[in-house]
Amino acid sequence: MPVPCGFIPVPLCASVEMIYSVNGEIAENQFHVTQATNFTLSDLAALRTVVNNWDSAHWAALRSASVPLNRIRTRALHVDGGPFEDYSLPTPRYGSQGSGVAAGNVTWCIKKATTSAGRSYRGRWYIAGIPGTYFGADSNHIGATAGANVVAGLNTLIPALTAGGYTLVVVSYRHNKTCRSTGVVTTVSDFVAVDLNVDSMRRRLTGRGHT
């Protein structure tokens, strides 16, 4: 088990957490963005609006009808105890994909690709709440069409952020198992499906997904 690093500043960077409910448990996707200046509270509100609009226009259509987006939490990372917003949607936004939802730990991992090699310079997005419409020939695989649609939907996030003045990045807090003094960011070029194999996140099992 790696030794905790404690707080590591990441200048010009903010985290975004999209918080859902899956089978009564909490699940989330977290990603990071940068901009030209360190994030203020008003900057975080503007970033949240961009993400919320993207979800409404693109991502919700690819989410299970049983899975609502409940909150969007943003945090400035340049200083410990910096600006932070925890925004609850006035009405939880459910998805449009029917046929129920798989067990909470069932997911599909999509790669956040960059132009740099190594574990410090790549990221992952684990789908929260796999709808039954996603499965292919069996429940161990995502169907090719569903997979292509999901990746295309995620890839609309990058230009949405760019239009708002943000860059989607991967943040590295360690290198060679050693904590960094300052986080290193690498720009995400696109989202890529490495395979169509169903994946698992044990932390999303019943009783483990509470924050």
N, C-alpha and C positions, 0 to 999 in steps of 0.2 A: 504494500500500500504506500503510495507516494506521500512524503511529508508535506502537510499543507504549507503553502507559500505565504499566507496572510495577504494583505492588500498589496496589489501591484498596480501602479498607475498606468493608464493608457491614454496619453494625450490625444485630444481632438476626437475621442471615441465615445460612443454610447452603446449600451446593450438594449435590445428589445425582446421582451418576453410576450408571446401570444399564449394566453392561458385558456384552456378548454376544459369541458367536462366530458369524460368518456366513461360510460357505464357507471356513473355516480362518483367516479374518481377524478382527480385533477391531473391533467397532462399539459405539457407546454412545449413550444418550440422557441428557442432563443437564437438570436443572431446579432451581429454587431455591424455598426456603420461608423464612418468618419465624416467630418465636414471640415471646413477651413478654420473654424475656431472651436474652442472648448464649449461644450453644451451648457446653456443656461436652462432654467425651468421653462421659459417660453420656447426655447429651441426644442426641448423634449416634447412639448405639446404639439408643435408643428410637425415633428417627426411622427408622433403617434397618429396625427390626422392622416398623413400620407399612408401609413401602414393600414389604418382602419379603412380608408378608401380603397386601397388595393384589395384587402380582404373582401369587401363588399362587391367590388367589380369583378374579381377574378377567382380568388382562392375559395370563397364560400361555396361556389358552384361545384367544387371538386371535393368538398367535405361531406361526410355522412350526414343525412338528415337527422340522425340521432345525436350529433355532436355539435354543441354550441360553442362559439367563441364568447367568453364572458368578460375578459379583462385584457388590457394591453399595458404592460408595465415597462417603463423606460428609465434608464439610469445613466447619468454622466460618469465616466470612468477615469477622468483626469485627476481626481482627488478623492481621498477617503471621506465618506460622508457628504459627497457632492449632491447636486440636484437630482431629484427622483420624483417620478410621477407614477401613480397606480390608478389607472383609469378603468372604471367599470362601464361597459356599454349600457346605455339606457335600457335596451332590450337585447338579451342574448341572441346572437346571430347563428342560426342553425344552417347546416349545409343543405345541398339539393340532391345528394346521392341516396337513393333508397336501398331497400333490401337489407336493412339492419346494419349492425356494426359488429366486428370481430371482438374477441376478448382484448382487454386493455393493453396487454403486453405485445399483442400482434401488431407489427409495424412494417414499414418498408423504408430502407435507408437510401437516401439520395446524396450523392457527393457534391460538395461545394468545391468546384475546381479552381485552381490558381495556376500561374505559370511557374511556380517554384516547387521543387521536389522536396519531399520529406514530411514527416508527421506533423511538424510544427506549422506547416503551410497549407493544410487542407482541413476542411470541415465537413460536417454531415448534417442532414436534416432528416429526422425520423417522423414520418407521418403519424399524426395522432388520430386514432380511431379509423381503422381500415373498413370501408363499407363493403358489403357483400358484392357489389357490382365490380369491384376491382379484381377479384380472383379470376385466374385464367382456367386452364384445363383441370387444375386441382387447387386445394387451399394452401398449398406450399408455394404457389407462384402468382405473381401479379400478371394479369393479361397484358399483352403487348399494346393494345390500343389504350387501355386505362393508364398504363405506365407512361406512354408518350404524352397523354393529356396532362398528367400530373406534372411531368417535367416541364412541359410548355407553360403550364400555369405558374410554376415557381419562377420560371425565367422571365415572366412579366414583372416580377418584383424588382429586378435590377434596374430597368429603365424607369420604373415608377420612383424609385429612390433617387436615381440620377437627376430626374426632372426636378426633384425637391432640393437638390444641392448636396446629396449624400452619396457615399460610396459603400457598397456592401463589402465587408472584409472578414477575414478569419483572424482571430487574435491568438497569439502564442504567449503563454505565461512561463513556459519551461523550455529548456534546450538541453539535450543530453542528460535528462533527469535532474537538472539544476534549475532552481527558480531564477527567473530574470529579475533585474531591478526595475525594468520598464517593459511593458507589454509591446510585442512586435506585431504590426498589422500587415496583412497581405491581401491585395484586392482579389475578390472573387470574380472570375471571368464568366462563369455560367454554372448552372446546375446540370449534373450528368448522372444518368442511370448506369451504374456499373453492371448490374444484372437485374433479373426480375424475381429473384429469390425473396420470399417473405423473411423478415427479420424479427427480433424480439427485444423488448426492453423490460426487464424484470421490475424496474422501479415503478412501472405503470400497472402492476398487479394490484388487486384489491387490498386496501389498507396501507399501501406504500406511496400513493400519489397525492399526499396532502402537503400543502405549503402554507 
